[in-house]
């Protein structure tokens, strides 16, 4: 079975940086899209970033463009989210996601979800 485990969340001041990691196991192969979503208290879960299996197609939400970077280490079955210039509005639980079809993941219907990691940005 597929398992996605996030790590790297924490408390940081506005303007600071964090790097989230998502370790994937149980995947048939590395030819799947991986990405990140987030959910703030009382709000819907929203798309943050996604990467095709080969890295040729990458998407970012407008709210994080220029500040966040998604990357993958295929050998380690791990996807990362480097978050710079963090703002209080970035505060949320961040979830890793996986799906063979990148557009389906991007639209918010991935086949697999992680359990999430909390990111809190103070002002």
Residue, then its C-alpha position, 0 to 999 in steps of 0.5 A: x500500500x502507498x504511504x506518504x509521510x510529511x516532516x519538517x513543519x514547525x514555527x517560524x517568524x515571518x520572512x523565514x524559511x522551512x523545508x518540508x519533506x515527504x517520504x513515499x513508500x509502496x509506489x509501483x515506480x517513480x513515474x507518478x506526480x507528487x505535490x503539496x496542498x495546505x489547509x488553514x483552520x476553517x478553510x478548504x484544502x488548496x493546491x500549493x505545488x506539483x511536479x511530474x515524475x520527470x520534473x518537466x512539468x511543474x505548477x505553483x499556486x499564484x500565492x506561492x510563486x517566487x517563494x516556494x520551490x518543489x523538487x524531487x529525489x527519485x532515488x529516495x522516493x522523496x519530494x520536498x517543498x522549500x518555503x522562503x519568505x514565509x508570511x503569516x497567511x502561509x500558516x496551515x497544515x501541509x499535505x503531501x499528495x501522489x497520483x499517476x495523473x498530474x492534472x488530477x492531482x493539481x485539481x485536488x483529487x490525488x489518489x493518495x494523501x499524507x497525514x500532514x505537517x503543521x506550519x505556523x508563521x508568526x508576525 
